[in-house]
Structure formats: C-alpha cells, structure tokens
Amino acid sequence: MKRTLLLAALLSVAGSAGGKITKPATLPVVPIIVDQEAVNPWYVGVGALYAKYKSHCDRGVSYEDITYGGLLRGGYEFNQYIGVEARYLRSFLDEGENGGEALEHYGLYLKPNYPITERFNLYALLGYGHTESINDGGNGNLPEIDDNGFSWGIGLEYDLSSTKDDFVENTLYERAFDGYGDQERGWSLFIDYQNFWSDLDFINPALNNAGTVDSWAISFGVTYDF
C-alpha cells in the first residue's frame, strides 16, 4: 500500500510539471571588486657612508684618506625601469694621518632600475653632481678641489614590506609595477657605490705642483616609499 501511494505521488508531480524535468536556474556571476591602493611615486632615504680620497702629485708624492659621513636621498619613480634621484652627502669623521680630507657632494641623477625579484631591485645612477674636498687638517700637499661634472653609481635595494599581494597584478596597487623590486609602500634597505672623481687633474699654486685625484663612496641605509 505504501509503495502504491509513493508511486502515485511521483506520477502526480511529474504530471504537474508537464512531464519535463527542469534545470536549476543559473546564478548570476558577481564580480569581486578589490579596492586599489593609491600609490605615491616619491621616496626618501637616509644612510651612512664610507668615502675614500686618493691623490697623486707630479713630484711622486701620494696621499690617501678614508672618511665617514651621512647621506640624504629622495626620488621619483616613473615606472619599474626608470626614475630620478637627488642626493646630498657629507663626510665629517676622518682617519687621515694629516687631518683628513672631508668631502661634500650633491647631484641629480637618472636612475635606471631592474627588478630582479619581488624584493631585490638593481639600479644605476647616471647624472651631474658637484663635489668638493675640504682640507681641514692643514696639509699643504692637499689643495681644496671644487669640481662639477659627471658622476655615476650602482646599487641594490631590498624590500622589507609585505609581498603577499604582489603576485596578482593590478589588484592591490593602481599601477602595474608597484610591489615589484622595492616599489611598494613601506621600508627598504639600500647599499650603493658612487664615483665622484676618476683621475681628475688639479693644480696646487701654493706648492707649485699638480697631479690627479680619485674619490668614491659606499653608502648604505634605509628608504621609505610613499
């Protein structure tokens, strides 16, 4: 009896549907909207530096000095491959036996970039700068040199911020290149080498001699990307 009632109920349902089995309605696809973060292309940085000064005069006398100081830098990133940077540095701690040769430099640079990984960014500095030596030790063999000209450097940046959202392009950031190679908002570390003079000619009227000087610096510090 129970089987008969169940069969009758199934036939009744099938008959009311016209004998057709209907497919369930397809649910509409709702796109997931991710709020993009407005990114400021500016960055600033501060660091310490190790600088070296070396001179050779035509009388066969050489002088070498190592100094330490500080660095300020700031820049603007057009995209993941190119930017501009301004920097200022000054050495003030000397190791020279004759009092030391302090250096001061400021310049403006084109900054080519190459993002190696999510965290590492390789860059170069190519630009124009002003560099001067300040002989604060009273060594008459060292003239004070004040020169403008081409300056270059190479460096590496390491991103300290989170990279969990960097793998999906255009979801977290409004610009496609942000989040790659130290270009997202947050802190990073940097280290670079910068050349000021290479065989720069000088004349020392006080001693009636001449020669050449070389000078470079290694800088390291922290940067904040806005």
HUQUIGI-V465052 format. One record per backbone hydrogen bond with DSSP energy under -1.0 kcal/mol. CO is the residue of the C=O (numbers start at 1). NH is the residue of the N-H. If there is no record, write none. Layout:
CO&NH + CO&NH
This chain:
1&5 + 2&6 + 3&7 + 4&8 + 5&9 + 6&10 + 7&11 + 8&12 + 9&13 + 10&14 + 11&15 + 12&16 + 13&17 + 14&19 + 15&18 + 37&174 + 41&77 + 42&226 + 43&75 + 44&224 + 45&73 + 46&222 + 47&71 + 48&220 + 49&69 + 50&218 + 51&67 + 52&216 + 53&65 + 54&214 + 55&63 + 56&212 + 57&60 + 61&57 + 63&55 + 65&53 + 66&95 + 67&51 + 68&92 + 68&93 + 69&49 + 70&90 + 71&47 + 72&88 + 73&45 + 74&86 + 75&43 + 76&84 + 81&113 + 82&78 + 82&79 + 83&111 + 84&76 + 85&109 + 86&74 + 87&107 + 88&72 + 89&105 + 90&70 + 93&68 + 96&99 + 102&134 + 103&91 + 104&132 + 105&89 + 106&130 + 107&87 + 108&128 + 109&85 + 110&126 + 112&124 + 114&122 + 119&159 + 120&116 + 120&117 + 121&157 + 122&114 + 123&155 + 125&153 + 126&110 + 127&151 + 128&108 + 129&149 + 130&106 + 131&147 + 132&104 + 134&102 + 134&136 + 139&142 + 145&133 + 147&131 + 149&129 + 151&127 + 152&195 + 153&125 + 154&193 + 155&123 + 156&191 + 157&121 + 158&189 + 163&166 + 168&171 + 172&37 + 175&178 + 177&180 + 186&225 + 187&160 + 188&223 + 189&158 + 190&221 + 191&156 + 192&219 + 193&154 + 194&217 + 195&152 + 197&215 + 200&213 + 202&211 + 204&208 + 204&209 + 209&204 + 210&58 + 211&202 + 212&56 + 213&200 + 214&54 + 215&196 + 215&197 + 216&52 + 217&194 + 218&50 + 219&192 + 220&48 + 221&190 + 222&46 + 223&188 + 224&44 + 225&186
